[in-house]
Amino acid sequence: MSDATGVLRLDGGGETLLLALRAGPPVLAYWGPALGEVDDAQVEALLARQVPGGMLDVGEALDLFPEAGRGFTGHPALEIHREIGGFITQLAFVESRTIVDGH
C-alpha cells in the first residue's frame, strides 16, 4: 500500500489489531477479540469518537505514538535533541509492505 490510506490488519493469538492508515500517524481503530471480515464503513464506525455530556467536543487525540508537534501535552514518544535545541516531530505514514514467511 503506497497511498497512505486504508487499513493495516494484524491477526494472531485470537486477537485482531486494526490500524487506520491516513495522512499523519496510523490511528488505532480496534484491538480485541478476533474479528471476521470488516468493511470500510465498519472501520469508520470504529474510529468515530463519542462526545460525552459536559465534555469538550474535541479533546486531545489519543495516539499510539504521541508527538508534541501534534499537540500532545504529555511526555512524547520520541525526543530528539541537538546542540542548538530540540526537534518537534510530526511523523507521517509513507508506505507499508506485506512480508509473508520472512520473504
Phi and psi in radians as a Rosetta constraint file:
Dihedral C 1 N 2 CA 2 C 2 CIRCULARHARMONIC -2.161 0.35
Dihedral N 2 CA 2 C 2 N 3 CIRCULARHARMONIC 0.017 0.35
Dihedral C 2 N 3 CA 3 C 3 CIRCULARHARMONIC -1.717 0.35
Dihedral N 3 CA 3 C 3 N 4 CIRCULARHARMONIC 0.138 0.35
Dihedral C 3 N 4 CA 4 C 4 CIRCULARHARMONIC 1.085 0.35
Dihedral N 4 CA 4 C 4 N 5 CIRCULARHARMONIC 0.457 0.35
Dihedral C 4 N 5 CA 5 C 5 CIRCULARHARMONIC -2.398 0.35
Dihedral N 5 CA 5 C 5 N 6 CIRCULARHARMONIC 2.740 0.35
Dihedral C 5 N 6 CA 6 C 6 CIRCULARHARMONIC 2.165 0.35
Dihedral N 6 CA 6 C 6 N 7 CIRCULARHARMONIC -2.792 0.35
Dihedral C 6 N 7 CA 7 C 7 CIRCULARHARMONIC -2.321 0.35
Dihedral N 7 CA 7 C 7 N 8 CIRCULARHARMONIC 2.327 0.35
Dihedral C 7 N 8 CA 8 C 8 CIRCULARHARMONIC -1.737 0.35
Dihedral N 8 CA 8 C 8 N 9 CIRCULARHARMONIC 2.171 0.35
Dihedral C 8 N 9 CA 9 C 9 CIRCULARHARMONIC -2.090 0.35
Dihedral N 9 CA 9 C 9 N 10 CIRCULARHARMONIC 2.272 0.35
Dihedral C 9 N 10 CA 10 C 10 CIRCULARHARMONIC -2.161 0.35
Dihedral N 10 CA 10 C 10 N 11 CIRCULARHARMONIC 2.220 0.35
Dihedral C 10 N 11 CA 11 C 11 CIRCULARHARMONIC -2.142 0.35
Dihedral N 11 CA 11 C 11 N 12 CIRCULARHARMONIC 2.422 0.35
Dihedral C 11 N 12 CA 12 C 12 CIRCULARHARMONIC 3.011 0.35
Dihedral N 12 CA 12 C 12 N 13 CIRCULARHARMONIC 2.616 0.35
Dihedral C 12 N 13 CA 13 C 13 CIRCULARHARMONIC 1.071 0.35
Dihedral N 13 CA 13 C 13 N 14 CIRCULARHARMONIC 0.494 0.35
Dihedral C 13 N 14 CA 14 C 14 CIRCULARHARMONIC 1.346 0.35
Dihedral N 14 CA 14 C 14 N 15 CIRCULARHARMONIC 0.236 0.35
Dihedral C 14 N 15 CA 15 C 15 CIRCULARHARMONIC -2.195 0.35
Dihedral N 15 CA 15 C 15 N 16 CIRCULARHARMONIC 2.771 0.35
Dihedral C 15 N 16 CA 16 C 16 CIRCULARHARMONIC -2.222 0.35
Dihedral N 16 CA 16 C 16 N 17 CIRCULARHARMONIC 2.411 0.35
Dihedral C 16 N 17 CA 17 C 17 CIRCULARHARMONIC -2.119 0.35
Dihedral N 17 CA 17 C 17 N 18 CIRCULARHARMONIC 2.158 0.35
Dihedral C 17 N 18 CA 18 C 18 CIRCULARHARMONIC -2.021 0.35
Dihedral N 18 CA 18 C 18 N 19 CIRCULARHARMONIC 2.179 0.35
Dihedral C 18 N 19 CA 19 C 19 CIRCULARHARMONIC -2.030 0.35
Dihedral N 19 CA 19 C 19 N 20 CIRCULARHARMONIC 2.181 0.35
Dihedral C 19 N 20 CA 20 C 20 CIRCULARHARMONIC -1.458 0.35
Dihedral N 20 CA 20 C 20 N 21 CIRCULARHARMONIC 2.195 0.35
Dihedral C 20 N 21 CA 21 C 21 CIRCULARHARMONIC -1.728 0.35
Dihedral N 21 CA 21 C 21 N 22 CIRCULARHARMONIC 2.044 0.35
Dihedral C 21 N 22 CA 22 C 22 CIRCULARHARMONIC -2.454 0.35
Dihedral N 22 CA 22 C 22 N 23 CIRCULARHARMONIC -3.121 0.35
Dihedral C 22 N 23 CA 23 C 23 CIRCULARHARMONIC -1.037 0.35
Dihedral N 23 CA 23 C 23 N 24 CIRCULARHARMONIC 2.386 0.35
Dihedral C 23 N 24 CA 24 C 24 CIRCULARHARMONIC 1.546 0.35
Dihedral N 24 CA 24 C 24 N 25 CIRCULARHARMONIC -2.812 0.35
Dihedral C 24 N 25 CA 25 C 25 CIRCULARHARMONIC -1.306 0.35
Dihedral N 25 CA 25 C 25 N 26 CIRCULARHARMONIC 2.685 0.35
Dihedral C 25 N 26 CA 26 C 26 CIRCULARHARMONIC -1.033 0.35
Dihedral N 26 CA 26 C 26 N 27 CIRCULARHARMONIC 2.608 0.35
Dihedral C 26 N 27 CA 27 C 27 CIRCULARHARMONIC -1.996 0.35
Dihedral N 27 CA 27 C 27 N 28 CIRCULARHARMONIC 2.281 0.35
Dihedral C 27 N 28 CA 28 C 28 CIRCULARHARMONIC -1.192 0.35
Dihedral N 28 CA 28 C 28 N 29 CIRCULARHARMONIC 2.026 0.35
Dihedral C 28 N 29 CA 29 C 29 CIRCULARHARMONIC -1.695 0.35
Dihedral N 29 CA 29 C 29 N 30 CIRCULARHARMONIC -0.630 0.35
Dihedral C 29 N 30 CA 30 C 30 CIRCULARHARMONIC -2.831 0.35
Dihedral N 30 CA 30 C 30 N 31 CIRCULARHARMONIC 2.472 0.35
Dihedral C 30 N 31 CA 31 C 31 CIRCULARHARMONIC -2.629 0.35
Dihedral N 31 CA 31 C 31 N 32 CIRCULARHARMONIC 1.947 0.35
Dihedral C 31 N 32 CA 32 C 32 CIRCULARHARMONIC -3.138 0.35
Dihedral N 32 CA 32 C 32 N 33 CIRCULARHARMONIC -2.752 0.35
Dihedral C 32 N 33 CA 33 C 33 CIRCULARHARMONIC -0.939 0.35
Dihedral N 33 CA 33 C 33 N 34 CIRCULARHARMONIC 2.605 0.35
Dihedral C 33 N 34 CA 34 C 34 CIRCULARHARMONIC -0.903 0.35
Dihedral N 34 CA 34 C 34 N 35 CIRCULARHARMONIC 2.384 0.35
Dihedral C 34 N 35 CA 35 C 35 CIRCULARHARMONIC -1.850 0.35
Dihedral N 35 CA 35 C 35 N 36 CIRCULARHARMONIC 2.723 0.35
Dihedral C 35 N 36 CA 36 C 36 CIRCULARHARMONIC -1.422 0.35
Dihedral N 36 CA 36 C 36 N 37 CIRCULARHARMONIC -2.651 0.35
Dihedral C 36 N 37 CA 37 C 37 CIRCULARHARMONIC -1.128 0.35
Dihedral N 37 CA 37 C 37 N 38 CIRCULARHARMONIC 2.437 0.35
Dihedral C 37 N 38 CA 38 C 38 CIRCULARHARMONIC -2.259 0.35
Dihedral N 38 CA 38 C 38 N 39 CIRCULARHARMONIC 2.262 0.35
Dihedral C 38 N 39 CA 39 C 39 CIRCULARHARMONIC -1.685 0.35
Dihedral N 39 CA 39 C 39 N 40 CIRCULARHARMONIC 3.044 0.35
Dihedral C 39 N 40 CA 40 C 40 CIRCULARHARMONIC -1.039 0.35
Dihedral N 40 CA 40 C 40 N 41 CIRCULARHARMONIC -0.688 0.35
Dihedral C 40 N 41 CA 41 C 41 CIRCULARHARMONIC -1.112 0.35
Dihedral N 41 CA 41 C 41 N 42 CIRCULARHARMONIC -0.661 0.35
Dihedral C 41 N 42 CA 42 C 42 CIRCULARHARMONIC -1.186 0.35
Dihedral N 42 CA 42 C 42 N 43 CIRCULARHARMONIC -0.681 0.35
Dihedral C 42 N 43 CA 43 C 43 CIRCULARHARMONIC -1.114 0.35
Dihedral N 43 CA 43 C 43 N 44 CIRCULARHARMONIC -0.755 0.35
Dihedral C 43 N 44 CA 44 C 44 CIRCULARHARMONIC -1.046 0.35
Dihedral N 44 CA 44 C 44 N 45 CIRCULARHARMONIC -0.687 0.35
Dihedral C 44 N 45 CA 45 C 45 CIRCULARHARMONIC -1.134 0.35
Dihedral N 45 CA 45 C 45 N 46 CIRCULARHARMONIC -0.646 0.35
Dihedral C 45 N 46 CA 46 C 46 CIRCULARHARMONIC -1.152 0.35
Dihedral N 46 CA 46 C 46 N 47 CIRCULARHARMONIC -0.543 0.35
Dihedral C 46 N 47 CA 47 C 47 CIRCULARHARMONIC -1.423 0.35
Dihedral N 47 CA 47 C 47 N 48 CIRCULARHARMONIC -0.316 0.35
Dihedral C 47 N 48 CA 48 C 48 CIRCULARHARMONIC -1.144 0.35
Dihedral N 48 CA 48 C 48 N 49 CIRCULARHARMONIC 2.204 0.35
Dihedral C 48 N 49 CA 49 C 49 CIRCULARHARMONIC -1.600 0.35
Dihedral N 49 CA 49 C 49 N 50 CIRCULARHARMONIC 2.278 0.35
Dihedral C 49 N 50 CA 50 C 50 CIRCULARHARMONIC -1.398 0.35
Dihedral N 50 CA 50 C 50 N 51 CIRCULARHARMONIC 2.547 0.35
Dihedral C 50 N 51 CA 51 C 51 CIRCULARHARMONIC -1.912 0.35
Dihedral N 51 CA 51 C 51 N 52 CIRCULARHARMONIC 1.908 0.35
Dihedral C 51 N 52 CA 52 C 52 CIRCULARHARMONIC -1.265 0.35
Dihedral N 52 CA 52 C 52 N 53 CIRCULARHARMONIC 2.737 0.35
Dihedral C 52 N 53 CA 53 C 53 CIRCULARHARMONIC -1.094 0.35
Dihedral N 53 CA 53 C 53 N 54 CIRCULARHARMONIC 2.452 0.35
Dihedral C 53 N 54 CA 54 C 54 CIRCULARHARMONIC 1.313 0.35
Dihedral N 54 CA 54 C 54 N 55 CIRCULARHARMONIC 0.268 0.35
Dihedral C 54 N 55 CA 55 C 55 CIRCULARHARMONIC -2.090 0.35
Dihedral N 55 CA 55 C 55 N 56 CIRCULARHARMONIC 2.894 0.35
Dihedral C 55 N 56 CA 56 C 56 CIRCULARHARMONIC -1.127 0.35
Dihedral N 56 CA 56 C 56 N 57 CIRCULARHARMONIC 2.493 0.35
Dihedral C 56 N 57 CA 57 C 57 CIRCULARHARMONIC -1.157 0.35
Dihedral N 57 CA 57 C 57 N 58 CIRCULARHARMONIC -0.629 0.35
Dihedral C 57 N 58 CA 58 C 58 CIRCULARHARMONIC -2.268 0.35
Dihedral N 58 CA 58 C 58 N 59 CIRCULARHARMONIC 2.126 0.35
Dihedral C 58 N 59 CA 59 C 59 CIRCULARHARMONIC -2.002 0.35
Dihedral N 59 CA 59 C 59 N 60 CIRCULARHARMONIC -2.943 0.35
Dihedral C 59 N 60 CA 60 C 60 CIRCULARHARMONIC -1.172 0.35
Dihedral N 60 CA 60 C 60 N 61 CIRCULARHARMONIC 2.223 0.35
Dihedral C 60 N 61 CA 61 C 61 CIRCULARHARMONIC -1.187 0.35
Dihedral N 61 CA 61 C 61 N 62 CIRCULARHARMONIC 2.362 0.35
Dihedral C 61 N 62 CA 62 C 62 CIRCULARHARMONIC -1.427 0.35
Dihedral N 62 CA 62 C 62 N 63 CIRCULARHARMONIC 2.373 0.35
Dihedral C 62 N 63 CA 63 C 63 CIRCULARHARMONIC -2.426 0.35
Dihedral N 63 CA 63 C 63 N 64 CIRCULARHARMONIC 2.584 0.35
Dihedral C 63 N 64 CA 64 C 64 CIRCULARHARMONIC -1.263 0.35
Dihedral N 64 CA 64 C 64 N 65 CIRCULARHARMONIC -0.395 0.35
Dihedral C 64 N 65 CA 65 C 65 CIRCULARHARMONIC -2.428 0.35
Dihedral N 65 CA 65 C 65 N 66 CIRCULARHARMONIC 1.319 0.35
Dihedral C 65 N 66 CA 66 C 66 CIRCULARHARMONIC -1.112 0.35
Dihedral N 66 CA 66 C 66 N 67 CIRCULARHARMONIC 2.368 0.35
Dihedral C 66 N 67 CA 67 C 67 CIRCULARHARMONIC -2.262 0.35
Dihedral N 67 CA 67 C 67 N 68 CIRCULARHARMONIC 2.446 0.35
Dihedral C 67 N 68 CA 68 C 68 CIRCULARHARMONIC -1.063 0.35
Dihedral N 68 CA 68 C 68 N 69 CIRCULARHARMONIC -0.592 0.35
Dihedral C 68 N 69 CA 69 C 69 CIRCULARHARMONIC -1.180 0.35
Dihedral N 69 CA 69 C 69 N 70 CIRCULARHARMONIC -0.198 0.35
Dihedral C 69 N 70 CA 70 C 70 CIRCULARHARMONIC -1.893 0.35
Dihedral N 70 CA 70 C 70 N 71 CIRCULARHARMONIC 0.256 0.35
Dihedral C 70 N 71 CA 71 C 71 CIRCULARHARMONIC 1.607 0.35
Dihedral N 71 CA 71 C 71 N 72 CIRCULARHARMONIC 0.101 0.35
Dihedral C 71 N 72 CA 72 C 72 CIRCULARHARMONIC -1.241 0.35
Dihedral N 72 CA 72 C 72 N 73 CIRCULARHARMONIC 2.239 0.35
Dihedral C 72 N 73 CA 73 C 73 CIRCULARHARMONIC -1.716 0.35
Dihedral N 73 CA 73 C 73 N 74 CIRCULARHARMONIC -0.080 0.35
Dihedral C 73 N 74 CA 74 C 74 CIRCULARHARMONIC -1.568 0.35
Dihedral N 74 CA 74 C 74 N 75 CIRCULARHARMONIC -2.743 0.35
Dihedral C 74 N 75 CA 75 C 75 CIRCULARHARMONIC -1.383 0.35
Dihedral N 75 CA 75 C 75 N 76 CIRCULARHARMONIC 2.053 0.35
Dihedral C 75 N 76 CA 76 C 76 CIRCULARHARMONIC -1.213 0.35
Dihedral N 76 CA 76 C 76 N 77 CIRCULARHARMONIC 2.784 0.35
Dihedral C 76 N 77 CA 77 C 77 CIRCULARHARMONIC -1.204 0.35
Dihedral N 77 CA 77 C 77 N 78 CIRCULARHARMONIC -0.455 0.35
Dihedral C 77 N 78 CA 78 C 78 CIRCULARHARMONIC -2.380 0.35
Dihedral N 78 CA 78 C 78 N 79 CIRCULARHARMONIC 2.215 0.35
Dihedral C 78 N 79 CA 79 C 79 CIRCULARHARMONIC -2.145 0.35
Dihedral N 79 CA 79 C 79 N 80 CIRCULARHARMONIC 2.236 0.35
Dihedral C 79 N 80 CA 80 C 80 CIRCULARHARMONIC -2.169 0.35
Dihedral N 80 CA 80 C 80 N 81 CIRCULARHARMONIC 2.332 0.35
Dihedral C 80 N 81 CA 81 C 81 CIRCULARHARMONIC -2.227 0.35
Dihedral N 81 CA 81 C 81 N 82 CIRCULARHARMONIC 2.667 0.35
Dihedral C 81 N 82 CA 82 C 82 CIRCULARHARMONIC -2.485 0.35
Dihedral N 82 CA 82 C 82 N 83 CIRCULARHARMONIC 3.031 0.35
Dihedral C 82 N 83 CA 83 C 83 CIRCULARHARMONIC -0.957 0.35
Dihedral N 83 CA 83 C 83 N 84 CIRCULARHARMONIC -0.709 0.35
Dihedral C 83 N 84 CA 84 C 84 CIRCULARHARMONIC -1.613 0.35
Dihedral N 84 CA 84 C 84 N 85 CIRCULARHARMONIC 0.135 0.35
Dihedral C 84 N 85 CA 85 C 85 CIRCULARHARMONIC 2.461 0.35
Dihedral N 85 CA 85 C 85 N 86 CIRCULARHARMONIC -2.986 0.35
Dihedral C 85 N 86 CA 86 C 86 CIRCULARHARMONIC -1.822 0.35
Dihedral N 86 CA 86 C 86 N 87 CIRCULARHARMONIC 3.018 0.35
Dihedral C 86 N 87 CA 87 C 87 CIRCULARHARMONIC -1.825 0.35
Dihedral N 87 CA 87 C 87 N 88 CIRCULARHARMONIC 2.592 0.35
Dihedral C 87 N 88 CA 88 C 88 CIRCULARHARMONIC -2.009 0.35
Dihedral N 88 CA 88 C 88 N 89 CIRCULARHARMONIC 2.090 0.35
Dihedral C 88 N 89 CA 89 C 89 CIRCULARHARMONIC -1.657 0.35
Dihedral N 89 CA 89 C 89 N 90 CIRCULARHARMONIC 2.672 0.35
Dihedral C 89 N 90 CA 90 C 90 CIRCULARHARMONIC -2.502 0.35
Dihedral N 90 CA 90 C 90 N 91 CIRCULARHARMONIC 1.360 0.35
Dihedral C 90 N 91 CA 91 C 91 CIRCULARHARMONIC -1.242 0.35
Dihedral N 91 CA 91 C 91 N 92 CIRCULARHARMONIC 2.674 0.35
Dihedral C 91 N 92 CA 92 C 92 CIRCULARHARMONIC -2.375 0.35
Dihedral N 92 CA 92 C 92 N 93 CIRCULARHARMONIC 2.561 0.35
Dihedral C 92 N 93 CA 93 C 93 CIRCULARHARMONIC -1.167 0.35
Dihedral N 93 CA 93 C 93 N 94 CIRCULARHARMONIC 2.337 0.35
Dihedral C 93 N 94 CA 94 C 94 CIRCULARHARMONIC -2.022 0.35
Dihedral N 94 CA 94 C 94 N 95 CIRCULARHARMONIC -0.828 0.35
Dihedral C 94 N 95 CA 95 C 95 CIRCULARHARMONIC -2.818 0.35
Dihedral N 95 CA 95 C 95 N 96 CIRCULARHARMONIC 2.661 0.35
Dihedral C 95 N 96 CA 96 C 96 CIRCULARHARMONIC -2.344 0.35
Dihedral N 96 CA 96 C 96 N 97 CIRCULARHARMONIC 2.660 0.35
Dihedral C 96 N 97 CA 97 C 97 CIRCULARHARMONIC -2.300 0.35
Dihedral N 97 CA 97 C 97 N 98 CIRCULARHARMONIC 2.579 0.35
Dihedral C 97 N 98 CA 98 C 98 CIRCULARHARMONIC -1.627 0.35
Dihedral N 98 CA 98 C 98 N 99 CIRCULARHARMONIC 2.202 0.35
Dihedral C 98 N 99 CA 99 C 99 CIRCULARHARMONIC -2.059 0.35
Dihedral N 99 CA 99 C 99 N 100 CIRCULARHARMONIC 2.095 0.35
Dihedral C 99 N 100 CA 100 C 100 CIRCULARHARMONIC -1.947 0.35
Dihedral N 100 CA 100 C 100 N 101 CIRCULARHARMONIC 2.226 0.35
Dihedral C 100 N 101 CA 101 C 101 CIRCULARHARMONIC 0.961 0.35
Dihedral N 101 CA 101 C 101 N 102 CIRCULARHARMONIC 0.642 0.35
Dihedral C 101 N 102 CA 102 C 102 CIRCULARHARMONIC 1.306 0.35
Dihedral N 102 CA 102 C 102 N 103 CIRCULARHARMONIC 0.184 0.35
